[in-house]
Every structure is written in C-alpha cells, then in structure tokens.
Amino acid sequence: MIDAFSAEPPPWAKSARHSLTFSCPVCDASARAAESAWINRRSPVYGSDGRRKWQEFYHCSCGCSWWSWSSDRPAPSTEES
Ligand SMILES: [Zn+2]
C-alpha cells in the first residue's frame, strides 16, 4: 500500500497528466474515486495569493494518472457523502 505522505513518488506519478478540473482528464472520475493518491509535500509552491500549494497526484481506476494543485481542490460538498 502506498503512503500518500511518503517522500518518494509512486511509479504511476511519473506519467501523471495535469488536470485543471481536479478530476480524471480521461474519465472525469473525482479524486475521491481514485485508487491511490500521493501528495508532493516536499515541493510546495507559493501561489499568487501568497498561500502555499502543492501537487496532489491521483491514480484513477481507469488507469490514468493525473495531478492538480491543492489550491484547485473544490470545496467539500455536503450533498456528496
Ligand atoms: Zn479515469
């Protein structure tokens, strides 16, 4: 099992595609549906608003890997559980 906070990126993260929608660019599945996740906390970046953000990698069940900036994560919806 892959630790999301591990220092080393998992193999599937190397081929990850950048998603601007915080969902799989292939099948549009949400991050919470991903089979595994990895957060690159070693390399935070300061956004234009001065807040830190980092890359969140997701390995989708369709086989695609993608990543988004943590600042692009949509606010949790109370309608989804
Ligand atoms: Zn997918």
PDB file of the backbone (N, CA, C, O) and the ligand in Angstrom, with CONECT records:
HET     ZN  A 101       1
ATOM      1  N   MET A   1       0.843  -1.196   0.000  1.00  0.00           N
ATOM      2  CA  MET A   1       0.000   0.000   0.000  1.00  0.00           C
ATOM      3  C   MET A   1       0.880   1.248   0.000  1.00  0.00           C
ATOM      4  O   MET A   1       1.897   1.314   0.690  1.00  0.00           O
ATOM      5  N   ILE A   2       0.468   2.217  -0.778  1.00  0.00           N
ATOM      6  CA  ILE A   2       1.252   3.432  -0.912  1.00  0.00           C
ATOM      7  C   ILE A   2       0.817   4.475   0.119  1.00  0.00           C
ATOM      8  O   ILE A   2      -0.368   4.769   0.279  1.00  0.00           O
ATOM      9  N   ASP A   3       1.806   5.014   0.800  1.00  0.00           N
ATOM     10  CA  ASP A   3       1.529   6.070   1.773  1.00  0.00           C
ATOM     11  C   ASP A   3       1.426   7.406   1.052  1.00  0.00           C
ATOM     12  O   ASP A   3       2.370   7.824   0.382  1.00  0.00           O
ATOM     13  N   ALA A   4       0.293   8.076   1.183  1.00  0.00           N
ATOM     14  CA  ALA A   4       0.074   9.343   0.478  1.00  0.00           C
ATOM     15  C   ALA A   4       1.078  10.405   0.898  1.00  0.00           C
ATOM     16  O   ALA A   4       1.300  11.376   0.174  1.00  0.00           O
ATOM     17  N   PHE A   5       1.691  10.221   2.079  1.00  0.00           N
ATOM     18  CA  PHE A   5       2.624  11.239   2.570  1.00  0.00           C
ATOM     19  C   PHE A   5       4.066  10.750   2.503  1.00  0.00           C
ATOM     20  O   PHE A   5       4.961  11.322   3.125  1.00  0.00           O
ATOM     21  N   SER A   6       4.273   9.685   1.736  1.00  0.00           N
ATOM     22  CA  SER A   6       5.625   9.179   1.554  1.00  0.00           C
ATOM     23  C   SER A   6       6.491  10.225   0.863  1.00  0.00           C
ATOM     24  O   SER A   6       5.982  11.053   0.108  1.00  0.00           O
ATOM     25  N   ALA A   7       7.799  10.192   1.116  1.00  0.00           N
ATOM     26  CA  ALA A   7       8.710  11.151   0.482  1.00  0.00           C
ATOM     27  C   ALA A   7       8.932  10.810  -0.978  1.00  0.00           C
ATOM     28  O   ALA A   7       9.138  11.705  -1.797  1.00  0.00           O
ATOM     29  N   GLU A   8       8.896   9.549  -1.313  1.00  0.00           N
ATOM     30  CA  GLU A   8       9.189   9.137  -2.685  1.00  0.00           C
ATOM     31  C   GLU A   8       7.910   9.000  -3.498  1.00  0.00           C
ATOM     32  O   GLU A   8       6.932   8.420  -3.026  1.00  0.00           O
ATOM     33  N   PRO A   9       7.911   9.532  -4.718  1.00  0.00           N
ATOM     34  CA  PRO A   9       6.709   9.403  -5.559  1.00  0.00           C
ATOM     35  C   PRO A   9       6.517   7.967  -6.020  1.00  0.00           C
ATOM     36  O   PRO A   9       7.492   7.277  -6.320  1.00  0.00           O
ATOM     37  N   PRO A  10       5.277   7.512  -6.078  1.00  0.00           N
ATOM     38  CA  PRO A  10       4.993   6.179  -6.598  1.00  0.00           C
ATOM     39  C   PRO A  10       5.247   6.153  -8.102  1.00  0.00           C
ATOM     40  O   PRO A  10       5.220   7.204  -8.743  1.00  0.00           O
ATOM     41  N   PRO A  11       5.493   4.985  -8.677  1.00  0.00           N
ATOM     42  CA  PRO A  11       5.827   4.887 -10.114  1.00  0.00           C
ATOM     43  C   PRO A  11       4.784   5.523 -11.029  1.00  0.00           C
ATOM     44  O   PRO A  11       5.133   6.117 -12.049  1.00  0.00           O
ATOM     45  N   TRP A  12       3.528   5.402 -10.676  1.00  0.00           N
ATOM     46  CA  TRP A  12       2.481   5.913 -11.574  1.00  0.00           C
ATOM     47  C   TRP A  12       2.439   7.436 -11.610  1.00  0.00           C
ATOM     48  O   TRP A  12       1.855   8.016 -12.526  1.00  0.00           O
ATOM     49  N   ALA A  13       3.052   8.093 -10.621  1.00  0.00           N
ATOM     50  CA  ALA A  13       3.024   9.559 -10.583  1.00  0.00           C
ATOM     51  C   ALA A  13       3.891  10.174 -11.680  1.00  0.00           C
ATOM     52  O   ALA A  13       3.672  11.317 -12.082  1.00  0.00           O
ATOM     53  N   LYS A  14       4.873   9.417 -12.160  1.00  0.00           N
ATOM     54  CA  LYS A  14       5.805   9.962 -13.157  1.00  0.00           C
ATOM     55  C   LYS A  14       5.119  10.288 -14.479  1.00  0.00           C
ATOM     56  O   LYS A  14       5.556  11.184 -15.200  1.00  0.00           O
ATOM     57  N   SER A  15       4.057   9.575 -14.797  1.00  0.00           N
ATOM     58  CA  SER A  15       3.366   9.798 -16.067  1.00  0.00           C
ATOM     59  C   SER A  15       2.067  10.560 -15.878  1.00  0.00           C
ATOM     60  O   SER A  15       1.224  10.587 -16.775  1.00  0.00           O
ATOM     61  N   ALA A  16       1.898  11.179 -14.714  1.00  0.00           N
ATOM     62  CA  ALA A  16       0.645  11.874 -14.425  1.00  0.00           C
ATOM     63  C   ALA A  16       0.457  13.088 -15.323  1.00  0.00           C
ATOM     64  O   ALA A  16       1.413  13.790 -15.652  1.00  0.00           O
ATOM     65  N   ARG A  17      -0.776  13.321 -15.709  1.00  0.00           N
ATOM     66  CA  ARG A  17      -1.141  14.474 -16.523  1.00  0.00           C
ATOM     67  C   ARG A  17      -1.748  15.549 -15.628  1.00  0.00           C
ATOM     68  O   ARG A  17      -2.400  15.246 -14.629  1.00  0.00           O
ATOM     69  N   HIS A  18      -1.527  16.800 -15.996  1.00  0.00           N
ATOM     70  CA  HIS A  18      -2.065  17.899 -15.201  1.00  0.00           C
ATOM     71  C   HIS A  18      -3.557  18.067 -15.496  1.00  0.00           C
ATOM     72  O   HIS A  18      -3.951  18.279 -16.643  1.00  0.00           O
ATOM     73  N   SER A  19      -4.366  17.973 -14.471  1.00  0.00           N
ATOM     74  CA  SER A  19      -5.799  18.210 -14.609  1.00  0.00           C
ATOM     75  C   SER A  19      -6.152  19.563 -14.008  1.00  0.00           C
ATOM     76  O   SER A  19      -5.763  19.866 -12.881  1.00  0.00           O
ATOM     77  N   LEU A  20      -6.886  20.372 -14.759  1.00  0.00           N
ATOM     78  CA  LEU A  20      -7.291  21.697 -14.270  1.00  0.00           C
ATOM     79  C   LEU A  20      -8.630  21.641 -13.540  1.00  0.00           C
ATOM     80  O   LEU A  20      -9.068  22.638 -12.966  1.00  0.00           O
ATOM     81  N   THR A  21      -9.267  20.498 -13.560  1.00  0.00           N
ATOM     82  CA  THR A  21     -10.613  20.372 -13.003  1.00  0.00           C
ATOM     83  C   THR A  21     -10.653  19.523 -11.732  1.00  0.00           C
ATOM     84  O   THR A  21     -11.725  19.271 -11.181  1.00  0.00           O
ATOM     85  N   PHE A  22      -9.459  19.078 -11.262  1.00  0.00           N
ATOM     86  CA  PHE A  22      -9.380  18.221 -10.091  1.00  0.00           C
ATOM     87  C   PHE A  22     -10.194  16.944 -10.255  1.00  0.00           C
ATOM     88  O   PHE A  22     -10.798  16.430  -9.313  1.00  0.00           O
ATOM     89  N   SER A  23     -10.184  16.453 -11.502  1.00  0.00           N
ATOM     90  CA  SER A  23     -10.809  15.162 -11.772  1.00  0.00           C
ATOM     91  C   SER A  23     -10.024  14.511 -12.899  1.00  0.00           C
ATOM     92  O   SER A  23      -9.205  15.156 -13.554  1.00  0.00           O
ATOM     93  N   CYS A  24     -10.283  13.220 -13.119  1.00  0.00           N
ATOM     94  CA  CYS A  24      -9.521  12.486 -14.125  1.00  0.00           C
ATOM     95  C   CYS A  24      -9.739  13.101 -15.521  1.00  0.00           C
ATOM     96  O   CYS A  24     -10.886  13.276 -15.934  1.00  0.00           O
ATOM     97  N   PRO A  25      -8.652  13.433 -16.259  1.00  0.00           N
ATOM     98  CA  PRO A  25      -8.805  14.019 -17.594  1.00  0.00           C
ATOM     99  C   PRO A  25      -9.321  13.015 -18.628  1.00  0.00           C
ATOM    100  O   PRO A  25      -9.705  13.409 -19.730  1.00  0.00           O
ATOM    101  N   VAL A  26      -9.334  11.748 -18.292  1.00  0.00           N
ATOM    102  CA  VAL A  26      -9.787  10.721 -19.222  1.00  0.00           C
ATOM    103  C   VAL A  26     -11.257  10.361 -18.991  1.00  0.00           C
ATOM    104  O   VAL A  26     -12.064  10.400 -19.920  1.00  0.00           O
ATOM    105  N   CYS A  27     -11.596  10.011 -17.752  1.00  0.00           N
ATOM    106  CA  CYS A  27     -12.955   9.522 -17.490  1.00  0.00           C
ATOM    107  C   CYS A  27     -13.745  10.447 -16.564  1.00  0.00           C
ATOM    108  O   CYS A  27     -14.905  10.174 -16.258  1.00  0.00           O
ATOM    109  N   ASP A  28     -13.120  11.542 -16.116  1.00  0.00           N
ATOM    110  CA  ASP A  28     -13.798  12.552 -15.294  1.00  0.00           C
ATOM    111  C   ASP A  28     -14.172  12.060 -13.900  1.00  0.00           C
ATOM    112  O   ASP A  28     -15.008  12.669 -13.233  1.00  0.00           O
ATOM    113  N   ALA A  29     -13.562  10.967 -13.457  1.00  0.00           N
ATOM    114  CA  ALA A  29     -13.818  10.497 -12.095  1.00  0.00           C
ATOM    115  C   ALA A  29     -13.196  11.472 -11.099  1.00  0.00           C
ATOM    116  O   ALA A  29     -12.169  12.089 -11.383  1.00  0.00           O
ATOM    117  N   SER A  30     -13.811  11.603  -9.956  1.00  0.00           N
ATOM    118  CA  SER A  30     -13.317  12.548  -8.955  1.00  0.00           C
ATOM    119  C   SER A  30     -12.107  11.974  -8.220  1.00  0.00           C
ATOM    120  O   SER A  30     -11.812  10.781  -8.294  1.00  0.00           O
ATOM    121  N   ALA A  31     -11.419  12.869  -7.507  1.00  0.00           N
ATOM    122  CA  ALA A  31     -10.240  12.445  -6.752  1.00  0.00           C
ATOM    123  C   ALA A  31     -10.592  11.389  -5.715  1.00  0.00           C
ATOM    124  O   ALA A  31      -9.799  10.487  -5.440  1.00  0.00           O
ATOM    125  N   ARG A  32     -11.775  11.505  -5.147  1.00  0.00           N
ATOM    126  CA  ARG A  32     -12.132  10.560  -4.092  1.00  0.00           C
ATOM    127  C   ARG A  32     -12.374   9.154  -4.636  1.00  0.00           C
ATOM    128  O   ARG A  32     -12.403   8.185  -3.878  1.00  0.00           O
ATOM    129  N   ALA A  33     -12.550   9.049  -5.967  1.00  0.00           N
ATOM    130  CA  ALA A  33     -12.737   7.742  -6.577  1.00  0.00           C
ATOM    131  C   ALA A  33     -11.411   7.105  -6.992  1.00  0.00           C
ATOM    132  O   ALA A  33     -11.376   5.968  -7.463  1.00  0.00           O
ATOM    133  N   ALA A  34     -10.334   7.847  -6.812  1.00  0.00           N
ATOM    134  CA  ALA A  34      -9.028   7.338  -7.239  1.00  0.00           C
ATOM    135  C   ALA A  34      -8.598   6.147  -6.385  1.00  0.00           C
ATOM    136  O   ALA A  34      -8.970   6.028  -5.217  1.00  0.00           O
ATOM    137  N   GLU A  35      -7.806   5.272  -7.000  1.00  0.00           N
ATOM    138  CA  GLU A  35      -7.371   4.079  -6.294  1.00  0.00           C
ATOM    139  C   GLU A  35      -6.261   4.390  -5.301  1.00  0.00           C
ATOM    140  O   GLU A  35      -6.161   3.754  -4.252  1.00  0.00           O
ATOM    141  N   SER A  36      -5.441   5.355  -5.629  1.00  0.00           N
ATOM    142  CA  SER A  36      -4.389   5.744  -4.707  1.00  0.00           C
ATOM    143  C   SER A  36      -4.024   7.201  -4.947  1.00  0.00           C
ATOM    144  O   SER A  36      -4.332   7.773  -5.993  1.00  0.00           O
ATOM    145  N   ALA A  37      -3.375   7.776  -3.977  1.00  0.00           N
ATOM    146  CA  ALA A  37      -3.050   9.196  -4.035  1.00  0.00           C
ATOM    147  C   ALA A  37      -1.659   9.426  -3.472  1.00  0.00           C
ATOM    148  O   ALA A  37      -1.165   8.650  -2.654  1.00  0.00           O
ATOM    149  N   TRP A  38      -1.035  10.509  -3.927  1.00  0.00           N
ATOM    150  CA  TRP A  38       0.261  10.890  -3.373  1.00  0.00           C
ATOM    151  C   TRP A  38       0.376  12.405  -3.420  1.00  0.00           C
ATOM    152  O   TRP A  38       0.090  13.031  -4.441  1.00  0.00           O
ATOM    153  N   ILE A  39       0.792  12.978  -2.316  1.00  0.00           N
ATOM    154  CA  ILE A  39       0.900  14.428  -2.220  1.00  0.00           C
ATOM    155  C   ILE A  39       2.367  14.815  -2.134  1.00  0.00           C
ATOM    156  O   ILE A  39       3.104  14.331  -1.275  1.00  0.00           O
ATOM    157  N   ASN A  40       2.774  15.690  -3.031  1.00  0.00           N
ATOM    158  CA  ASN A  40       4.174  16.101  -3.093  1.00  0.00           C
ATOM    159  C   ASN A  40       4.429  17.255  -2.122  1.00  0.00           C
ATOM    160  O   ASN A  40       4.525  18.415  -2.522  1.00  0.00           O
ATOM    161  N   ARG A  41       4.535  16.914  -0.861  1.00  0.00           N
ATOM    162  CA  ARG A  41       4.724  17.951   0.154  1.00  0.00           C
ATOM    163  C   ARG A  41       6.160  18.443   0.226  1.00  0.00           C
ATOM    164  O   ARG A  41       6.458  19.412   0.924  1.00  0.00           O
ATOM    165  N   ARG A  42       7.047  17.771  -0.496  1.00  0.00           N
ATOM    166  CA  ARG A  42       8.443  18.207  -0.475  1.00  0.00           C
ATOM    167  C   ARG A  42       8.654  19.482  -1.264  1.00  0.00           C
ATOM    168  O   ARG A  42       9.615  20.212  -1.020  1.00  0.00           O
ATOM    169  N   SER A  43       7.765  19.758  -2.211  1.00  0.00           N
ATOM    170  CA  SER A  43       7.994  20.861  -3.136  1.00  0.00           C
ATOM    171  C   SER A  43       6.812  21.820  -3.173  1.00  0.00           C
ATOM    172  O   SER A  43       6.168  21.973  -4.211  1.00  0.00           O
ATOM    173  N   PRO A  44       6.523  22.466  -2.049  1.00  0.00           N
ATOM    174  CA  PRO A  44       5.412  23.420  -2.075  1.00  0.00           C
ATOM    175  C   PRO A  44       5.768  24.643  -2.914  1.00  0.00           C
ATOM    176  O   PRO A  44       6.933  25.023  -3.027  1.00  0.00           O
ATOM    177  N   VAL A  45       4.754  25.239  -3.490  1.00  0.00           N
ATOM    178  CA  VAL A  45       4.920  26.421  -4.327  1.00  0.00           C
ATOM    179  C   VAL A  45       4.041  27.518  -3.734  1.00  0.00           C
ATOM    180  O   VAL A  45       2.959  27.243  -3.215  1.00  0.00           O
ATOM    181  N   TYR A  46       4.511  28.754  -3.813  1.00  0.00           N
ATOM    182  CA  TYR A  46       3.690  29.857  -3.320  1.00  0.00           C
ATOM    183  C   TYR A  46       2.877  30.438  -4.466  1.00  0.00           C
ATOM    184  O   TYR A  46       3.436  30.908  -5.457  1.00  0.00           O
ATOM    185  N   GLY A  47       1.570  30.405  -4.330  1.00  0.00           N
ATOM    186  CA  GLY A  47       0.697  30.918  -5.372  1.00  0.00           C
ATOM    187  C   GLY A  47       0.660  32.432  -5.368  1.00  0.00           C
ATOM    188  O   GLY A  47       1.276  33.078  -4.521  1.00  0.00           O
ATOM    189  N   SER A  48      -0.068  32.994  -6.324  1.00  0.00           N
ATOM    190  CA  SER A  48      -0.141  34.441  -6.463  1.00  0.00           C
ATOM    191  C   SER A  48      -0.800  35.098  -5.251  1.00  0.00           C
ATOM    192  O   SER A  48      -0.636  36.296  -5.020  1.00  0.00           O
ATOM    193  N   ASP A  49      -1.547  34.303  -4.476  1.00  0.00           N
ATOM    194  CA  ASP A  49      -2.192  34.851  -3.293  1.00  0.00           C
ATOM    195  C   ASP A  49      -1.315  34.690  -2.048  1.00  0.00           C
ATOM    196  O   ASP A  49      -1.740  35.012  -0.938  1.00  0.00           O
ATOM    197  N   GLY A  50      -0.088  34.191  -2.238  1.00  0.00           N
ATOM    198  CA  GLY A  50       0.835  34.052  -1.123  1.00  0.00           C
ATOM    199  C   GLY A  50       0.656  32.802  -0.294  1.00  0.00           C
ATOM    200  O   GLY A  50       1.387  32.579   0.671  1.00  0.00           O
ATOM    201  N   ARG A  51      -0.318  31.982  -0.665  1.00  0.00           N
ATOM    202  CA  ARG A  51      -0.556  30.753   0.081  1.00  0.00           C
ATOM    203  C   ARG A  51       0.216  29.608  -0.548  1.00  0.00           C
ATOM    204  O   ARG A  51       0.447  29.582  -1.757  1.00  0.00           O
ATOM    205  N   ARG A  52       0.610  28.667   0.289  1.00  0.00           N
ATOM    206  CA  ARG A  52       1.325  27.516  -0.234  1.00  0.00           C
ATOM    207  C   ARG A  52       0.366  26.563  -0.933  1.00  0.00           C
ATOM    208  O   ARG A  52      -0.787  26.403  -0.533  1.00  0.00           O
ATOM    209  N   LYS A  53       0.869  25.945  -1.973  1.00  0.00           N
ATOM    210  CA  LYS A  53       0.104  24.895  -2.635  1.00  0.00           C
ATOM    211  C   LYS A  53       1.088  23.824  -3.055  1.00  0.00           C
ATOM    212  O   LYS A  53       2.286  24.082  -3.172  1.00  0.00           O
ATOM    213  N   TRP A  54       0.595  22.648  -3.276  1.00  0.00           N
ATOM    214  CA  TRP A  54       1.451  21.563  -3.719  1.00  0.00           C
ATOM    215  C   TRP A  54       0.675  20.665  -4.657  1.00  0.00           C
ATOM    216  O   TRP A  54      -0.548  20.737  -4.774  1.00  0.00           O
ATOM    217  N   GLN A  55       1.453  19.803  -5.329  1.00  0.00           N
ATOM    218  CA  GLN A  55       0.847  18.891  -6.302  1.00  0.00           C
ATOM    219  C   GLN A  55       0.236  17.689  -5.585  1.00  0.00           C
ATOM    220  O   GLN A  55       0.870  17.060  -4.738  1.00  0.00           O
ATOM    221  N   GLU A  56      -1.008  17.388  -5.945  1.00  0.00           N
ATOM    222  CA  GLU A  56      -1.662  16.185  -5.456  1.00  0.00           C
ATOM    223  C   GLU A  56      -1.832  15.232  -6.632  1.00  0.00           C
ATOM    224  O   GLU A  56      -2.480  15.562  -7.626  1.00  0.00           O
ATOM    225  N   PHE A  57      -1.251  14.067  -6.508  1.00  0.00           N
ATOM    226  CA  PHE A  57      -1.294  13.067  -7.575  1.00  0.00           C
ATOM    227  C   PHE A  57      -2.358  12.026  -7.279  1.00  0.00           C
ATOM    228  O   PHE A  57      -2.547  11.611  -6.136  1.00  0.00           O
ATOM    229  N   TYR A  58      -3.049  11.616  -8.332  1.00  0.00           N
ATOM    230  CA  TYR A  58      -4.085  10.584  -8.166  1.00  0.00           C
ATOM    231  C   TYR A  58      -3.943   9.536  -9.260  1.00  0.00           C
ATOM    232  O   TYR A  58      -3.676   9.849 -10.420  1.00  0.00           O
ATOM    233  N   HIS A  59      -4.125   8.304  -8.865  1.00  0.00           N
ATOM    234  CA  HIS A  59      -4.107   7.192  -9.802  1.00  0.00           C
ATOM    235  C   HIS A  59      -5.539   6.699  -9.952  1.00  0.00           C
ATOM    236  O   HIS A  59      -6.092   6.060  -9.056  1.00  0.00           O
ATOM    237  N   CYS A  60      -6.125   7.009 -11.103  1.00  0.00           N
ATOM    238  CA  CYS A  60      -7.531   6.697 -11.324  1.00  0.00           C
ATOM    239  C   CYS A  60      -7.725   5.206 -11.591  1.00  0.00           C
ATOM    240  O   CYS A  60      -6.808   4.510 -12.027  1.00  0.00           O
ATOM    241  N   SER A  61      -8.938   4.735 -11.320  1.00  0.00           N
ATOM    242  CA  SER A  61      -9.250   3.326 -11.554  1.00  0.00           C
ATOM    243  C   SER A  61      -9.259   2.976 -13.039  1.00  0.00           C
ATOM    244  O   SER A  61      -9.205   1.799 -13.396  1.00  0.00           O
ATOM    245  N   CYS A  62      -9.327   4.003 -13.924  1.00  0.00           N
ATOM    246  CA  CYS A  62      -9.297   3.741 -15.366  1.00  0.00           C
ATOM    247  C   CYS A  62      -7.873   3.520 -15.860  1.00  0.00           C
ATOM    248  O   CYS A  62      -7.665   3.172 -17.022  1.00  0.00           O
ATOM    249  N   GLY A  63      -6.892   3.721 -14.983  1.00  0.00           N
ATOM    250  CA  GLY A  63      -5.503   3.501 -15.359  1.00  0.00           C
ATOM    251  C   GLY A  63      -4.736   4.780 -15.625  1.00  0.00           C
ATOM    252  O   GLY A  63      -3.513   4.756 -15.760  1.00  0.00           O
ATOM    253  N   CYS A  64      -5.439   5.890 -15.699  1.00  0.00           N
ATOM    254  CA  CYS A  64      -4.805   7.177 -15.930  1.00  0.00           C
ATOM    255  C   CYS A  64      -4.275   7.750 -14.620  1.00  0.00           C
ATOM    256  O   CYS A  64      -4.866   7.554 -13.558  1.00  0.00           O
ATOM    257  N   SER A  65      -3.153   8.461 -14.710  1.00  0.00           N
ATOM    258  CA  SER A  65      -2.636   9.189 -13.561  1.00  0.00           C
ATOM    259  C   SER A  65      -2.730  10.672 -13.839  1.00  0.00           C
ATOM    260  O   SER A  65      -2.457  11.113 -14.956  1.00  0.00           O
ATOM    261  N   TRP A  66      -3.111  11.444 -12.848  1.00  0.00           N
ATOM    262  CA  TRP A  66      -3.230  12.887 -13.046  1.00  0.00           C
ATOM    263  C   TRP A  66      -2.886  13.598 -11.747  1.00  0.00           C
ATOM    264  O   TRP A  66      -2.827  12.993 -10.677  1.00  0.00           O
ATOM    265  N   TRP A  67      -2.658  14.911 -11.876  1.00  0.00           N
ATOM    266  CA  TRP A  67      -2.367  15.707 -10.686  1.00  0.00           C
ATOM    267  C   TRP A  67      -3.004  17.071 -10.821  1.00  0.00           C
ATOM    268  O   TRP A  67      -3.263  17.550 -11.925  1.00  0.00           O
ATOM    269  N   SER A  68      -3.251  17.686  -9.688  1.00  0.00           N
ATOM    270  CA  SER A  68      -3.770  19.052  -9.645  1.00  0.00           C
ATOM    271  C   SER A  68      -3.131  19.786  -8.476  1.00  0.00           C
ATOM    272  O   SER A  68      -2.631  19.165  -7.538  1.00  0.00           O
ATOM    273  N   TRP A  69      -3.151  21.094  -8.538  1.00  0.00           N
ATOM    274  CA  TRP A  69      -2.689  21.887  -7.402  1.00  0.00           C
ATOM    275  C   TRP A  69      -3.692  21.763  -6.257  1.00  0.00           C
ATOM    276  O   TRP A  69      -4.905  21.748  -6.467  1.00  0.00           O
ATOM    277  N   SER A  70      -3.158  21.676  -5.054  1.00  0.00           N
ATOM    278  CA  SER A  70      -4.037  21.551  -3.884  1.00  0.00           C
ATOM    279  C   SER A  70      -4.989  22.746  -3.785  1.00  0.00           C
ATOM    280  O   SER A  70      -6.089  22.623  -3.246  1.00  0.00           O
ATOM    281  N   SER A  71      -4.563  23.900  -4.306  1.00  0.00           N
ATOM    282  CA  SER A  71      -5.410  25.105  -4.246  1.00  0.00           C
ATOM    283  C   SER A  71      -6.609  25.015  -5.184  1.00  0.00           C
ATOM    284  O   SER A  71      -7.560  25.787  -5.063  1.00  0.00           O
ATOM    285  N   ASP A  72      -6.558  24.059  -6.127  1.00  0.00           N
ATOM    286  CA  ASP A  72      -7.659  23.904  -7.077  1.00  0.00           C
ATOM    287  C   ASP A  72      -8.703  22.903  -6.600  1.00  0.00           C
ATOM    288  O   ASP A  72      -9.705  22.665  -7.275  1.00  0.00           O
ATOM    289  N   ARG A  73      -8.458  22.323  -5.434  1.00  0.00           N
ATOM    290  CA  ARG A  73      -9.401  21.331  -4.914  1.00  0.00           C
ATOM    291  C   ARG A  73     -10.748  22.002  -4.629  1.00  0.00           C
ATOM    292  O   ARG A  73     -10.797  23.012  -3.927  1.00  0.00           O
ATOM    293  N   PRO A  74     -11.814  21.463  -5.153  1.00  0.00           N
ATOM    294  CA  PRO A  74     -13.132  22.064  -4.878  1.00  0.00           C
ATOM    295  C   PRO A  74     -13.516  21.892  -3.428  1.00  0.00           C
ATOM    296  O   PRO A  74     -13.123  20.921  -2.782  1.00  0.00           O
ATOM    297  N   ALA A  75     -14.278  22.826  -2.923  1.00  0.00           N
ATOM    298  CA  ALA A  75     -14.722  22.745  -1.533  1.00  0.00           C
ATOM    299  C   ALA A  75     -15.593  21.507  -1.349  1.00  0.00           C
ATOM    300  O   ALA A  75     -16.382  21.172  -2.232  1.00  0.00           O
ATOM    301  N   PRO A  76     -15.462  20.830  -0.225  1.00  0.00           N
ATOM    302  CA  PRO A  76     -16.276  19.629   0.007  1.00  0.00           C
ATOM    303  C   PRO A  76     -17.764  19.969  -0.050  1.00  0.00           C
ATOM    304  O   PRO A  76     -18.224  20.958   0.521  1.00  0.00           O
ATOM    305  N   SER A  77     -18.481  19.133  -0.743  1.00  0.00           N
ATOM    306  CA  SER A  77     -19.911  19.346  -0.851  1.00  0.00           C
ATOM    307  C   SER A  77     -20.633  18.506   0.180  1.00  0.00           C
ATOM    308  O   SER A  77     -20.276  17.351   0.411  1.00  0.00           O
ATOM    309  N   THR A  78     -21.645  19.084   0.797  1.00  0.00           N
ATOM    310  CA  THR A  78     -22.416  18.340   1.784  1.00  0.00           C
ATOM    311  C   THR A  78     -23.412  17.406   1.126  1.00  0.00           C
ATOM    312  O   THR A  78     -24.030  16.568   1.783  1.00  0.00           O
ATOM    313  N   GLU A  79     -23.560  17.564  -0.199  1.00  0.00           N
ATOM    314  CA  GLU A  79     -24.523  16.721  -0.893  1.00  0.00           C
ATOM    315  C   GLU A  79     -23.939  15.361  -1.230  1.00  0.00           C
ATOM    316  O   GLU A  79     -24.670  14.395  -1.448  1.00  0.00           O
ATOM    317  N   GLU A  80     -22.588  15.293  -1.271  1.00  0.00           N
ATOM    318  CA  GLU A  80     -21.939  14.021  -1.527  1.00  0.00           C
ATOM    319  C   GLU A  80     -21.485  13.420  -0.204  1.00  0.00           C
ATOM    320  O   GLU A  80     -21.121  14.141   0.725  1.00  0.00           O
ATOM    321  N   SER A  81     -21.510  12.139  -0.131  1.00  0.00           N
ATOM    322  CA  SER A  81     -21.037  11.504   1.090  1.00  0.00           C
ATOM    323  C   SER A  81     -19.960  10.493   0.776  1.00  0.00           C
ATOM    324  O   SER A  81     -19.434   9.850   1.684  1.00  0.00           O
TER     325      SER A  81
HETATM  326 ZN    ZN A 101     -10.021   7.968 -15.010  1.00  0.00          ZN2+
END
